[in-house]
Amino acid sequence: MKKKATQKIKPTPEYDSERETRVLLEEVGSDVKKIAEQVGSNSLELMKLGKMEKDIVEVKSELGTVKIAVMENSRGIRGNSAGIQENSNRLDRIEKKLDTVTTDLEKRVGKLEVVR
């Protein structure tokens, strides 16, 4: 059996446009696939951002609570500092009185020893 000679089809403008159309469709399909993948990726990122936003709101709320506690503690510390200063002043007065009384007692004891 003889093989038939295959005829080469010469590209005609119509044939070229069909081929071009197929190539373009493949490119468009590839681009659409890339866009769909990117949209999916962006959707995941947006969900992560939504969770981060909730976390930030929660942290801000906790920070407000901490600020209030710090202000209350600062007031308490100032009050304690004033109390400590007052106690220090009282202690100084007591020490002065004690020194005076001790000095007076030492003088009396000294006089009694001289008399004996």
C-alpha positions in Angstrom: 0.0 0.0 0.0 1.1 3.3 -1.0 1.0 6.1 1.4 -0.8 9.1 0.2 1.2 12.2 0.1 0.1 14.5 2.7 -0.8 17.9 1.5 0.5 20.8 3.4 -2.2 23.3 4.0 -0.9 26.7 3.4 -1.8 29.1 6.0 -4.5 31.3 4.9 -5.5 34.5 6.6 -8.6 32.6 8.0 -6.5 29.7 9.3 -4.0 32.1 10.9 -6.8 34.0 12.7 -8.3 30.7 14.1 -4.9 29.7 15.4 -4.3 33.1 16.8 -7.7 33.1 18.5 -6.9 29.7 20.1 -3.5 31.0 21.4 -5.2 34.1 22.7 -7.9 32.1 24.4 -5.2 29.9 26.1 -3.4 33.1 27.3 -6.7 34.6 28.6 -7.5 31.3 30.3 -4.1 31.3 31.9 -4.5 34.9 33.0 -8.0 34.2 34.4 -6.6 31.3 36.4 -3.8 33.5 37.8 -6.4 36.2 38.7 -8.6 33.6 40.4 -5.6 32.3 42.4 -4.7 35.9 43.4 -8.3 36.7 44.4 -8.3 33.6 46.6 -5.0 34.6 48.2 -6.3 38.1 48.7 -9.5 36.8 50.3 -7.4 34.8 52.8 -5.3 37.9 53.6 -8.5 40.0 54.1 -9.8 37.4 56.6 -6.5 37.6 58.4 -6.8 41.4 58.5 -10.3 41.1 59.9 -9.0 38.9 62.7 -6.1 41.2 63.3 -8.6 44.1 63.5 -10.6 42.3 66.2 -7.4 41.6 68.1 -6.4 45.2 67.9 -9.8 46.4 69.2 -9.4 43.9 72.1 -5.9 45.1 72.8 -7.0 48.7 72.8 -9.8 47.8 75.3 -7.3 46.0 77.6 -4.9 49.0 77.2 -7.6 51.3 78.4 -8.2 49.1 81.4 -4.4 49.1 82.1 -4.2 52.9 81.8 -7.0 53.3 84.4 -5.3 50.8 86.8 -1.9 52.7 86.3 -3.6 56.0 87.1 -5.2 54.6 90.2 -1.8 53.0 91.3 -0.1 56.3 90.6 -2.5 58.2 92.9 -2.0 55.5 95.5 1.8 55.8 95.2 1.6 59.6 95.6 -0.6 59.2 98.7 1.8 56.7 100.1 4.7 59.0 99.4 3.0 61.8 101.3 2.3 59.4 104.2 5.9 58.3 104.2 7.1 61.9 104.3 4.7 62.7 107.1 5.9 59.6 109.1 9.5 60.7 108.4 8.8 64.1 109.8 7.1 62.6 112.9 10.1 60.3 113.4 12.5 63.3 113.2 10.4 65.1 115.9 10.4 61.9 118.1 14.2 61.5 117.7 14.7 65.2 118.7 12.5 64.7 121.8 14.2 61.5 122.6 17.6 63.2 122.3 16.5 66.0 124.5 15.1 63.6 127.2 18.2 61.4 127.0 20.4 64.5 127.4 18.4 65.7 130.4 18.5 62.2 132.0 22.3 62.0 131.4 22.7 65.4 133.1 20.5 64.3 136.1 22.4 61.1 136.4 25.7 63.1 136.3 24.5 65.4 139.1 23.3 62.4 141.2 26.7 60.8 140.8 28.5 64.0 141.8 26.2 64.2 144.9 26.9 60.7 146.0 
